[in-house]
Amino acid sequence: MVEPGRGHELDSLLRDLSAEFRAMSRTVLTGLEITPLQYHALVFLSREDGLTMGDLCDKLLLAASTITDLVDRIETAGYVARDRCAADRRVVRIRLTPAGLRVVQEVRRVRGDWLDSLLEGMPAAGQECLLTSLRQLCALLRSRADAARSGAGA
């Protein structure tokens, strides 16, 4: 049983945390001359290199024309390269370059350091409780998303 109002409190806390995290991230990304959306594309490619343009559209929830412009910009910056599929020349895969991977790693390092500095203000038991609860919440979200996907495909 969930106490009344817990969902609203969680929503509020997640929004506050997200806003602070985005503000800090924007500072890092501005220094690297990359937009948050471009960074998110690089992150998806770091997790699953060789996504098609359509895959990237789906992951970023954007229209094809927007993805084309975004990929043009990060390709010009040297962060990604386009590869045409030999079997089907209509298929274009986006590959992360070493420079793109360095951007992702640098942003993750700075963000990780920032989060470590926040966690230093909490006792070790509180840190572990927070991480355990967030892992559980993420697992529940993934489980629901998987169930929704398998229900949609049935």
N, C-alpha and C positions, 0 to 999 in steps of 0.2 A: 504494500500500500504506500502510495506517495502522499506526503503531507500536502494539503492544499497550498497552492502558490509556489511550490518548489520549481515547477517548470518556468514560471515567470521570473523567479529569482535567478535561475540558471541562465535563462535567455539574457537577462540584464548583465550578469557577470561576464558571459561570453562576449557580448557586444563591447563592453568596456575593455576587456582584455584584447580583443581583436583591434579595437581602435588604437590602443597604445602600441600594440605590436606593429600595426600598419604604419603608424607615424614613425616609429624607430626604423622600420624597414625602408620607408621612403627616403630617409636621410642617407642610408647606405646605398640605395639604388641610384639616387641622384648623383652621388659621388662617382658611380660607375657609368653614369650617363645611359641608364636603362630604365624603362618604365616598369611598374609592377606587373602589368599584363605580359610584357616581354619576358620578365623574370619567370612568371608562372609557366610560360611556354617552355623555357629552358629547363625548369624543374621537371615538367612532365617528360621531356626528352631525356633527362638524366635518369629517370626511372625506367623508361621504355624507349630506347633510342630506335630511330627508324620508323617513327609513326608516320602515317600518311597524312596528307593535308586534311582529309575527312576525319581521321582519328583525332587530330588536334582540334578541329572544330567541335567535335563531340565533347572532348575533355574540358575545353575552355568555354563551352556553351556560346559559341560565336558563329556568325555567318561566314560563309566561304570567302566573301570579298574582304572581310575584316581580317581573316587569317592570312590571306594572301598578302595584304599590306604589312601585317605584323611580321611575317616570315621574310618579306623583302627587306625590312629594316634590320632584323637581327642577322640576316645573311650578309647585308652590306657591312655590318659591324664586325663580321667575321666569327659570329658565335654559332652559326649553323651552316650546313651545306645541303643543297637539294640533290637527291639521287633519283634518276629515272629508273624504274624497274625494267630490267632487260626483257622479261617475259611479257610485260604489258606497258608500253611506253606512256600510256595515259596516267599510270600510277606514279606519283612523286612521293618519295620518302624523305623525311627531314632527319638529318643526322647532326648530333651535337659535335662541334669541333672542340679541340683541346682548349681553345680560348673560352668557349661557352661553358665548358666544364669548370674552368678556373673561376668564372663568375659565380656559378652555383656554389662551388666550394667556399669561396670567400664570403658570400652572403650568409651561408649556413654557419660559418665560423663566427662571424660577427654576431649573428642572432643567437647562436649558442652561448657565446660569452656573455651577452646581455642577459639571457635567461639565467645563466649560472649566477650572475651578480644579484639577480632578484631572489633566487633560491637561497643564497647565503643568509638572507634575512629570516629564513624559516628553520626551525629545528629539523634535524635529520628525519625524525619520525613523521613530521608534517610533510616533508618533501616526498617521502616514500608513499604516504597516504595519497597525496595529490597525484603522483604518477600512476599509482595503482588504479585510482578512480578514473583517471583520464584514459588509461588503457582499456578499462572495462567499458567506458562510454564509447570509445572508438570501435571496440569489438561489437557492441550492440548496434551501432550505426551500420557497420559493414554487414552484419547479419541481416538487418532489415533491408538494406539496399540489395543484397544478394537474393533475398526472398522476393522482393519486388521485381527484380530482373527475371527470375525464373518463372514468376507468375505471369509476367507480361509475354514471355516467350511460349507459354503453354497453350 
